[in-house]
Amino acid sequence: IRSIIIAIDGHSSCGKSTVARDLAKMLNIAYIDTGAMYRAVTLFALRQNMIVDGKINEEQLRNNLENIVIDFRLNPDKKLNETYLNGENVEEKIRSLEVSNNVSPISALGFVRKHLVALQRRMGEKGGVVLDGRDIGTVVFPNADLKIFMTASPEIRAKRRYDEMVAKGLTPKFEEILENIKERDKIDSTRSESPLKQADDALVLDNSHMTRREQLEWILNKINDID
Ligand code: C5P
């Protein structure tokens, strides 16, 4: 377990990060949220006006990649890792609809991916880690010990995200969330740079009708099978 690498890929908003966090806690290993890294780059680009009406100033972003420092730090109260961008806690800000709406085009850029994949490999190479994203089992760690491909129907995913936002006191529009999820799936699966696709040796976990606990147990069973 101490050197295990677990790769969790799959569609947007299907609970990858929830199950990855649960696993990390259960196994006492690290969790790397690679989506948060693409979101942090997107937040940076939005703040610097490098994205205007969905149009990205690629050259400006490319020239600024070295000025984007991303790391994860433990929040001792929540016992969770949170995302930091240039020393600022951006864990909440990277989840906004504005970032969600712009992250897929940013993550389709080859130079952004190259930069973040290198960083993810450095963070995870020693093992004892679970990563979630779109290309972990196919590109970042093709030799991962366990690869999971997670999915659920778009409507179920949108409903979960909707409920989550309502619980936070927000007033989301279901249709908007559903649209965003479908749009991200489409961009992520059809981009030329590392498109989202199931690795040949990944195990499919469709959690449409599974509880959080059932998902965790499902994966723990697969880990037992490795040994
Ligand atoms: O996982 P999350 O939904 O937070 O990821 C946000 C976006 O980042 C995805 O829609 C996808 O475009 C991109 N992403 C990616 N490769 C990863 C992780 C995320 O392209 N490994």
Residues whose N, C-alpha, C, O or C-beta is under 5 A from the ligand:
A	BS01	C5P	S12 S13 T34 G35 A36 Y38 V103 S104 S107 D132 G133 R134 D135 R184 D188
